Amino acid sequence: MKFALPLGIFLILSAFLTAGLGLDPHVVPSPLIDRPAPAFHLTQLHEPDKEFAPSEMLGRVWLLNVWASWCVSCRAEHAVLSALSRTGVVPIYGLAYKDSRESSLAFLRSFGNPYVLTIQDIDGRIGIDYGVYGVPESYLIDKAGVIRFKQIGPITLNVVETIILPMVERLNR
C-alpha cells in the first residue's frame, strides 16, 4: 500500500511523457493564428530607401518567410521556396532576421531569390512581435491580414502540398 501513491504518480507521468513523444515539434500552437498579423514598417533589402508594411498586402493571400543567411535549415528550405515561388500560386515575402544587409544579399545571390521582396529585421523586434522561436519560420496571411498558418522550421514539399497549397486555394475563394 505504501507504494501505491508513488506508483500512481509514476504511471501518470509516464503517460504524459509517452503522449508528448508522439507530438510533432514543428506544430506549436501559436496565439497569432486567426489574429491580425502584427503591423510593421521595415526597410527593403534590395532598395534600402523604400519600406514595406503588411498593410500593403491587404486583399491578397501571401506567405511571410523568416530566414537568415547564417541559418543552415534556411538553406535546406530555400529550394522548396524557390519551387513554390516559380508556381506563382502565392507571393512569398522574406524577412531577413537578425542579419546584416551584406550577408543577406550574398545569401540570395548564392542560392537564388524566391521572394517578391525582402525586408530587414536587423534587431529582431518584429520577430518578437510574430513570436519567432528561431529561423526559419513562415506565416500564411489571408486577404484581411489575418495569420492562418504558422510553420516552425523549414517548409518541406509535403507541407507545401498538404497544407499551404490547399489553404491558399481556400483563402483565395
DRENMIZA-59440 format. One line per 4 residues: number of its first residue (from 1); their letters; for each residue y, x, z of N, C-alpha, C. Coordinates in pm, whole numbers, plus 50000, padded with zeros to 5 digits. Layout:
// DRENMIZA-59440
NUM = A = Y,X,Z,Y,X,Z,Y,X,Z | ...
//
This chain:
// DRENMIZA-59440
1 = MKFA = 49881,50082,50000,50000,50000,50000,50126,50086,50000 | 50121,50205,50065,50241,50288,50072,50275,50349,49936 | 50180,50346,49840,50205,50400,49706,50248,50292,49607 | 50247,50166,49648,50277,50055,49556,50422,50062,49507
5 = LPLG = 50517,50083,49596,50659,50087,49556,50687,50206,49464 | 50649,50330,49500,50674,50441,49407,50602,50422,49274 | 50480,50367,49276,50407,50344,49152,50479,50240,49067 | 50528,50136,49130,50602,50031,49057,50728,50087,48992
9 = IFLI = 50802,50167,49068,50924,50229,49014,50889,50322,48898 | 50783,50401,48915,50739,50491,48809,50703,50414,48682 | 50631,50304,48695,50591,50224,48579,50712,50162,48508 | 50806,50114,48584,50929,50057,48524,51007,50164,48449
13 = LSAF = 51026,50280,48512,51097,50390,48445,51023,50436,48319 | 50891,50441,48327,50811,50480,48211,50829,50381,48097 | 50835,50253,48128,50854,50150,48025,50989,50168,47957 | 51094,50192,48035,51228,50214,47977,51231,50339,47889
17 = LTAG = 51172,50446,47936,51170,50570,47858,51091,50554,47729 | 50979,50485,47736,50898,50461,47616,50975,50376,47516 | 51042,50274,47563,51122,50189,47473,51235,50270,47411 | 51297,50358,47486,51406,50441,47436,51362,50538,47328
21 = LGLD = 51240,50588,47337,51189,50681,47236,51171,50615,47100 | 51157,50484,47099,51139,50412,46974,51269,50377,46904 | 51383,50407,46965,51512,50373,46906,51558,50480,46808 | 51632,50438,46706,51689,50530,46607,51819,50587,46664
25 = PHVV = 51831,50719,46681,51952,50776,46741,52075,50760,46652 | 52057,50728,46523,52171,50707,46434,52226,50566,46444 | 52154,50477,46511,52201,50341,46528,52256,50329,46670 | 52384,50353,46682,52451,50343,46810,52548,50227,46801
29 = PSPL = 52534,50129,46888,52626,50016,46880,52770,50064,46892 | 52855,50014,46806,52996,50052,46809,53079,49932,46848 | 53171,49949,46941,53259,49839,46977,53356,49805,46864 | 53362,49890,46760,53454,49865,46650,53397,49772,46543
33 = IDRP = 53265,49752,46543,53206,49663,46444,53264,49523,46461 | 53304,49465,46348,53367,49333,46342,53506,49330,46405 | 53568,49446,46413,53707,49457,46462,53791,49528,46356 | 53922,49504,46357,54007,49573,46260,53998,49725,46274
37 = APAF = 53995,49792,46160,53993,49939,46161,54124,49989,46223 | 54117,50089,46308,54240,50144,46367,54337,50191,46259 | 54463,50162,46282,54568,50199,46186,54606,50345,46203 | 54648,50406,46094,54699,50543,46097,54781,50568,45971
41 = HLTQ = 54857,50674,45974,54926,50729,45857,54899,50878,45861 | 54822,50928,45765,54787,51069,45765,54822,51132,45630 | 54844,51262,45635,54876,51340,45515,54754,51352,45426 | 54777,51338,45295,54670,51356,45199,54640,51505,45181
45 = LHEP = 54514,51537,45163,54471,51675,45150,54525,51740,45022 | 54509,51672,44909,54549,51731,44781,54698,51718,44752 | 54763,51622,44816,54907,51603,44797,54972,51590,44935 | 54999,51703,45001,55047,51702,45139,55181,51631,45160
49 = DKEF = 55253,51608,45051,55380,51537,45064,55361,51385,45066 | 55237,51339,45048,55205,51196,45050,55116,51164,45169 | 55127,51039,45214,55043,50991,45323,54953,50878,45274 | 54854,50845,45356,54765,50732,45329,54750,50654,45458
53 = APSE = 54741,50522,45444,54715,50433,45557,54609,50332,45516 | 54520,50293,45607,54417,50194,45574,54475,50062,45522 | 54596,50030,45561,54658,49905,45515,54673,49902,45362 | 54674,50018,45299,54682,50025,45153,54555,49970,45088
57 = MLGR = 54448,49959,45163,54319,49916,45109,54292,49767,45131 | 54386,49695,45192,54364,49552,45213,54335,49484,45079 | 54234,49400,45078,54191,49334,44956,54078,49406,44885 | 54037,49521,44938,53927,49598,44878,53827,49639,44985
61 = VWLL = 53700,49641,44948,53596,49695,45034,53592,49846,45007 | 53586,49927,45113,53587,50072,45094,53509,50141,45205 | 53476,50267,45179,53399,50348,45273,53485,50465,45318 | 53498,50482,45449,53568,50597,45507,53462,50693,45559
65 = NVWA = 53461,50815,45504,53363,50916,45542,53434,51029,45618 | 53393,51049,45742,53449,51154,45826,53363,51279,45809 | 53423,51390,45768,53348,51512,45735,53431,51635,45773 | 53367,51750,45763,53435,51878,45788,53363,51988,45711
69 = SWCV = 53438,52089,45673,53380,52200,45596,53280,52280,45680 | 53297,52281,45811,53210,52357,45899,53083,52280,45938 | 53068,52158,45887,52957,52070,45924,52839,52087,45828 | 52727,52136,45879,52607,52157,45798,52552,52024,45746
73 = SCRA = 52549,51922,45829,52499,51791,45788,52586,51729,45678 | 52714,51762,45679,52804,51710,45575,52764,51764,45438 | 52717,51887,45435,52671,51945,45308,52549,51871,45257 | 52458,51837,45347,52337,51764,45308,52373,51624,45257
77 = EHAV = 52471,51562,45319,52513,51427,45282,52593,51424,45152 | 52655,51534,45119,52751,51537,45008,52692,51494,44874 | 52568,51532,44846,52505,51493,44719,52487,51342,44711 | 52453,51280,44822,52436,51134,44826,52571,51065,44804
81 = LSAL = 52674,51116,44869,52808,51060,44850,52855,51076,44705 | 52827,51190,44647,52866,51214,44508,52796,51115,44415 | 52668,51092,44437,52594,50996,44354,52649,50854,44374 | 52677,50816,44497,52735,50685,44525,52871,50672,44458
85 = SRTG = 52951,50775,44465,53084,50774,44405,53075,50753,44254 | 52980,50817,44189,52964,50804,44043,52930,50662,44000 | 52869,50582,44089,52834,50444,44053,52959,50357,44044 | 53063,50393,44117,53186,50314,44118,53175,50184,44195
89 = VVPI = 53067,50166,44269,53044,50041,44342,53141,50024,44458 | 53171,50134,44526,53262,50129,44641,53344,50258,44644 | 53476,50246,44659,53556,50367,44668,53531,50438,44802 | 53521,50570,44795,53496,50650,44915,53621,50732,44945
93 = YGLA = 53670,50720,45065,53786,50797,45111,53737,50894,45217 | 53783,51018,45210,53741,51119,45304,53842,51138,45416 | 53792,51169,45533,53876,51205,45646,53829,51343,45693 | 53905,51446,45656,53872,51583,45695,53906,51597,45843
97 = YKDS = 53803,51615,45924,53812,51607,46070,53818,51746,46133 | 53925,51772,46207,53941,51898,46279,53913,52018,46189 | 53978,52019,46074,53952,52120,45973,54085,52162,45911 | 54093,52286,45870,54216,52333,45806,54221,52284,45662
101 = RESS = 54339,52274,45608,54357,52232,45470,54283,52327,45376 | 54298,52456,45398,54236,52556,45311,54083,52544,45311 | 54024,52528,45427,53879,52516,45437,53828,52387,45372 | 53901,52278,45393,53863,52150,45332,53869,52158,45180
105 = LAFL = 53976,52216,45128,53990,52229,44982,53879,52318,44925 | 53849,52426,44994,53743,52517,44947,53608,52446,44945 | 53580,52365,45047,53456,52289,45052,53444,52197,44931 | 53551,52123,44902,53547,52029,44789,53538,52102,44655
109 = RSFG = 53600,52219,44645,53587,52298,44522,53442,52344,44503 | 53377,52381,44612,53239,52432,44605,53136,52322,44580 | 53151,52208,44646,53048,52105,44643,53083,51983,44559 | 53205,51976,44507,53249,51860,44431,53325,51764,44521
113 = NPYV = 53397,51673,44458,53482,51582,44533,53444,51437,44505 | 53370,51373,44595,53331,51234,44573,53438,51133,44618 | 53548,51182,44671,53648,51096,44734,53760,51056,44637 | 53804,50932,44652,53924,50886,44581,54040,50973,44627
117 = LTIQ = 54047,50990,44757,54140,51086,44818,54090,51121,44957 | 54139,51233,45006,54101,51280,45139,54227,51293,45222 | 54218,51254,45346,54327,51268,45441,54285,51367,45549 | 54383,51421,45619,54354,51524,45720,54379,51473,45861
121 = DIDG = 54279,51489,45945,54289,51461,46088,54271,51593,46161 | 54370,51678,46149,54360,51816,46199,54334,51822,46349 | 54403,51738,46426,54387,51745,46572,54280,51649,46626 | 54220,51566,46540,54111,51479,46583,54153,51350,46651
125 = RIGI = 54282,51319,46652,54328,51198,46721,54277,51070,46656 | 54274,51067,46523,54226,50947,46455,54075,50933,46477 | 54005,51044,46480,53862,51041,46511,53837,50976,46646 | 53922,51003,46742,53908,50941,46875,53926,50790,46863
129 = DYGV = 54028,50747,46787,54051,50603,46769,53932,50533,46704 | 53862,50604,46616,53747,50547,46547,53617,50567,46626 | 53623,50635,46737,53503,50656,46818,53405,50754,46756 | 53458,50855,46688,53374,50954,46622,53300,51036,46728
133 = YGVP = 53166,51038,46717,53083,51118,46805,53072,51260,46753 | 53073,51273,46622,53059,51401,46555,53055,51374,46406 | 53062,51478,46328,53061,51457,46184,52922,51488,46129 | 52882,51422,46023,52954,51317,45952,52933,51179,46016
137 = ESYL = 53031,51095,45994,53022,50953,46028,53092,50876,45918 | 53047,50755,45895,53106,50673,45789,53125,50530,45837 | 53229,50466,45782,53266,50331,45819,53284,50248,45692 | 53214,50137,45682,53233,50045,45572,53333,49940,45618
141 = IDKA = 53442,49929,45545,53554,49843,45585,53572,49734,45480 | 53586,49610,45526,53594,49497,45433,53737,49474,45382 | 53752,49370,45301,53880,49339,45236,53991,49306,45336 | 53954,49259,45453,54052,49224,45556,54083,49342,45649
145 = GVIR = 54022,49458,45622,54046,49575,45705,53960,49579,45831 | 53848,49508,45828,53758,49500,45944,53637,49591,45919 | 53602,49668,46021,53485,49756,46012,53359,49670,46019 | 53272,49683,45919,53149,49604,45914,53023,49686,45938
149 = FKQI = 53034,49818,45922,52916,49903,45940,52963,50043,45976 | 52888,50107,46066,52915,50245,46104,52786,50324,46094 | 52791,50435,46022,52676,50525,46010,52708,50652,46088 | 52628,50681,46186,52641,50806,46260,52543,50904,46197
153 = GPIT = 52590,51020,46160,52506,51117,46092,52514,51099,45942 | 52442,51181,45870,52452,51178,45724,52404,51046,45664 | 52475,51002,45562,52430,50889,45483,52317,50939,45394 | 52206,50868,45397,52092,50905,45314,52082,50806,45198
157 = LNVV = 52000,50838,45101,51976,50749,44989,51920,50616,45039 | 51834,50621,45139,51777,50499,45197,51887,50411,45258 | 51981,50470,45329,52092,50394,45388,52177,50331,45278 | 52202,50407,45172,52280,50353,45060,52210,50232,45001
161 = ETII = 52081,50246,44973,52007,50140,44905,51979,50018,44992 | 51949,50039,45120,51907,49927,45205,52021,49864,45286 | 52130,49939,45308,52237,49885,45391,52370,49878,45315 | 52417,49991,45266,52553,49996,45210,52567,49911,45084
165 = LPMV = 52482,49932,44984,52497,49857,44859,52483,49706,44879 | 52381,49658,44952,52374,49513,44975,52495,49459,45052 | 52543,49535,45148,52657,49491,45226,52784,49489,45141 | 52803,49590,45056,52920,49593,44967,52916,49471,44875
169 = ERLN = 52800,49444,44820,52786,49327,44731,52823,49198,44804 | 52772,49182,44924,52801,49062,45003,52949,49052,45039 | 53010,49165,45077,53151,49165,45118,53245,49142,45000 | 53200,49175,44880,53283,49156,44761,53278,49014,44704
173 = R = 53191,48932,44757,53182,48792,44709,53301,48712,44751
//
